[in-house]
Amino acid sequence: MALPIPRSSRRTTSLQDTSESEKLEAASSWDALEWTKIEPVSRSVLHVNLDFLLETEEVVVEGYGVVLVNTDEAGTLIVTNFRLIFLGEGTRNIIGLGTIPLATIEKFSKMCVQAARVQSAPRQYDKTPSQRLLQVIGKDMRIIVFGFRPRTKQRRAVFDALLRCTKPASLWDLYAFTSGPSKFNNTNPRVRLLNEYFRLLGKGSYFASMSMIENGSFTLYNDMWRISSINSNYTMCQSYPFALIVPKCISDEEVIQASTFRARCRLPVVSWCHPGTGAVLARSSQPLVGLMMNMRSNTDEKLVAALCTQLSGMSGVRRKLYIADARPRKNALANGAMGGGSESSSNYFQSEIVFFGIDNIHAMRDSLSRLRDYLDTYGATSSDGISSFLRHGGWSWGGGNLSSMSASVSTLGDSGWLIHVQNVLAGSAWIAARVALESASVLIHCSDGWDRTTQLVSLASLLLDPYYRTFSGFQALVEKDWLAFGHPFSDRIGIQTVTCSSSSSPFELSRQSSAGSFTSSPIRQSSGSFTSQAPNSSHVQNSNNYSPIFLQWVDCISQLLRMYPFAFEFSPAFLVDFLDCVLSCRFGNFFCNSEKERQQCGVSEACGCLWAYLSDLRASEGSSHVHYNIFYDPLKHDGPLLPPAAALAPTLWPEFHLRWACPLEAQAGELEAHCRKMAIKFSELQKAKDVAERKYKEITTAMESLSAELQNEKQLNSSAMNLAKRASKEGEVIKRAVQSLGCKVHFSSSGDCTVGYESNPAETPQKFINSTSKRKSDGTVQHDEKSDLSVSITVMAEDVIPNNPIGRVCETLCPLRTQDGVCRWPDAGCAQLSSQFVGLKANFDAFDKLSIYDSYF
């Protein structure tokens, strides 16, 4: 059943550029009669079976006759408690560009546009009423604009619903808590963290459990490192995990002392260790050296020196330590005014300080915003609806003439995004090379040690350890370096977080300034077509802590995947879906700012698990799922990836950056999709081949069995024929023998034979029975079916037939008779001897040749 859409909502014309010297006064030119026509909308989406809604997803408000300006498409706009949904006109198909989870919305605002219709003479306008627009800017690189019919109050209803749903009253009103874990149950992430620690320490045979966490028995160790439980209650450092890997020679008391010398008590701890050389990647925050850079800590220096363990196989030679400061040098010096700063190589044993010059979170936020504006300006689905040169082949290109083309293209470089990505990649590759080529240890930090530090540590680990390039390893890497070590996801992504409160409840909802980034922001000024209509001041909050740090890190991985297509088990499509899940906040894995907050809120028990959801998607199609990299070859890159500097030239990530602005050009994975189809077809053919081979083997086995049975039947038939011939021959011999005695033999169809004596025709003929027998006590013969072939004769007692010639013959010819007339085998019965007629046991061939004379009898 299709949703009823008012016919008046259909658009009839599209917007065109009119002048290069004037600012455009129209972003769209809907037909005035159609657009301004008012129809009361009494239909309710709630009355329609919306089978596309997720579990516990509920409709809050809907608007009919809404136009998606980007694609000039009319439809229905629905606000639910989880997302903003745009349905195509006359259908119930969801339009992807106009459908966005509420948590993925970075900001939204109401705007007005002065519409104009182009007349026959150029640069002449027919003024029409202004349009009511709603601009929505997403964290996933899209800018979408919805147009509403005037005087219907639908825009206000949608805007107010967005305000309520994007800013819930409490953390537990988020959709992830409303839907619950469902079938995507989440195990405790602390258990998974311990299992990764065990793997790093070479204790992979151990398996963590909640009981192990509760009784503190997880403190395993090897020759150099140990797992410490000093932070099990998060009293030493609230943003660090409950378990830490520290040098074995450092006691817990020294760990506590060293933590006081680092910002936010984030002391140096081991994040990854090389299983062969013993080199480590360690992380921390900046040291509190003060304005004069002269503050020192003996325990901190001892802890850092313990990272320079002895080189394996080289007695007395200790490895070198690099201290990688992710910040620009000037920023590190400026932090000295606030008590921070950087280390001095003279104070730390065998160390070298290196600055990477990676900018802070504010630079990254501004850079992504400029990149998003650039893509929206020169993409195929611009939010202002203007047709650019590349879209429709017009004379203008991006709102200007051809002479401005080079200036427009340079805005991509001006965004700085690719430069930032390159800096992170270069720093990570440098760190990985020091560990892999020099067996050196590297301590990485920035200011607080949870943004740039996490990017560098996790990316270097991914380059060094092939395990992290698999699905399970990628999950372990994200949970260890990003979640456990306290990357503030709530602040950086812009969602609710939980902070301490003096009220009766231990925690209360606190939306950081980043979460309130739904400010009215005019669309880029290059188009000159939109004017901002700011909402009430109560709806405006500034964005200070929001920053796409995690998105940038995933972007770096996509660059590595492009360079090393055989090294990763997962595909770019997996990274896109993974980012969408993180930004949508459908699952609770990335809630709050630290492990401590997630534990205290019970997120893992109350919300679904992102990892379980993605795993379930892959399980639905097996290895043919789009998340699998069909080119993955673990043997090709079973060691570290060390890209040279010349290879670190990033490009836009088509599957993510271009999917909304340039949907056709974003299909960079089309070749991969084609290969995947071929691989699926090959797999199907392989399966069909296996089935055919299996059937062939079954048929061959059956034929061999039938052949064996047939051969056996032939042998049995041949044996039966031989027996039949022998029986026939014996029968003929017996018949001639009996007839030679003057008897007549008559065979019946039942197998019985009757013998008559010619000497006494009046006597009753004796009956010969063709069967095996034994003699009974009364003189009769008992039949025995187990013998091969015999002829039984019923012999009457001597007193009944005194002068029986057969008896005399038997007595004369029977080989069991002695000269005294005594039977040598009295129990056998004189009427049967083996399978032969009594008295005729001799060789039948010889018996047949025997000459019998009448006088013999």
Secondary structure, 3 states (H helix, E strand, C coil): CCCCCCHHHCCCCCCCCCCCCCCCCCCCCCCHHHHHCCCCCCCCHHHCCCCCCCCCCCEEEEEEEEEECCCCEEEEEEEECCEEEEEECCCCCECCCCCEEHHHEEEEEEEEECCEEECCCCCCEEECCCEEEEEEEECCCCEEEEEECCCCCHHHHHHHHHHHHHCCCCHHHCHHHHHCCCCCCCCCHHHHHHHHHHHHCCCCCCCCCHHHHHHCCCCCECCCEEEECCCCCCCCCCCCCCCEEEECCCCHHHHHHHHCCEHHHCCCEEEEECCCCCCEEEECCCECCCCCCCCCCHHHHHHHHHCCCECCCCCCCECCEEEEECCCHHHHHHHHHHCCCCCCCCCCCCEEEEECCCCCHHHHHHHHHHHHHHHHHHCCCCCCCCCCHHHHCCCCECCECHHHHHHHHHHHHHHCHHHHHHHHHHHHHHHHHHHHHHCCEEEEECCCCCCHHHHHHHHHHHHHCHHHHCHHHHHHHHHHHHHHCCCCHHHHHHCEEEEECCCCCCEEEEECCCCCCCCCCCCCCCCCCCEEECCCHHHCCCCCCCCCHHHHHHHHHHHHHHHCCCCCCECHHHHHHHHHHHHHCCCCCCCCCCHHHHHHHCHHHHCCCHHHHHHHHHHHHHHHCCCECCCCCCCCCCCCCCCCHHHCCCCCCHHHHCCCCCCCCCHHHHHHHHHHHHHHHHHHHHHHHHHHHHHHHHHHHHHHHHHHHHHHHHHHHHHHHHHHHHHHHHHHHHHHHHHHCCEEEEECCCCEEEEEECCCCCCCCEEEECCCEEECCCCCEEECCCCCCCCEECCCCCCCCCCCHHHHHHHHHCCCECCCCCECCHHHCCCEECCEECCCCCCHHHHHHCCCCHHHC
